[in-house]
Amino acid sequence: MICHFMTEWAMCFEIWLFPKSLKLFNFYLVIASISKTHFYVSHS
């Protein structure tokens, strides 16, 4: 995982440190992708 800013680095380190956080972050990415797809579909 590439982190450009210190805040992102800290978050990535925390995620790397705690597998639960990684699962939660992946879950957030899935939800964000679904929401984005839904937005494009509903506004096309």
MARROFI-710103 format. One line per 4 residues: number of its first residue (from 0); their letters; for each residue x, y, z of C-alpha. Coordinates in steps of 0.1 Angstrom, whole numbers. Example, Ala and Ser with C-alpha at 12.3 -4.5 7.8 and 13.67 -1.06 7.14 Angstrom:
residues 2
0	AS	123:-45:78; 137:-11:71
//
This chain:
residues 44
0	MICH	0:0:0; 15:34:-10; 9:63:13; 18:98:2
4	FMTE	10:119:33; 19:114:70; -17:110:80; -22:83:54
8	WAMC	11:67:65; -1:66:101; -35:52:90; -18:26:68
12	FEIW	5:16:97; -24:12:120; -42:-9:93; -11:-30:88
16	LFPK	-8:-34:126; -44:-45:131; -60:-70:107; -94:-60:119
20	SLKL	-88:-24:107; -77:-38:73; -110:-57:70; -129:-26:80
24	FNFY	-110:-5:54; -116:-31:27; -153:-31:37; -153:8:34
28	LVIA	-137:5:-1; -164:-19:-12; -192:3:1; -176:34:-16
32	SISK	-174:15:-49; -210:4:-47; -221:39:-38; -202:54:-67
36	THFY	-216:29:-91; -251:36:-78; -245:73:-82; -234:69:-118
40	VSHS	-263:46:-126; -289:68:-110; -276:100:-126; -270:87:-161
//
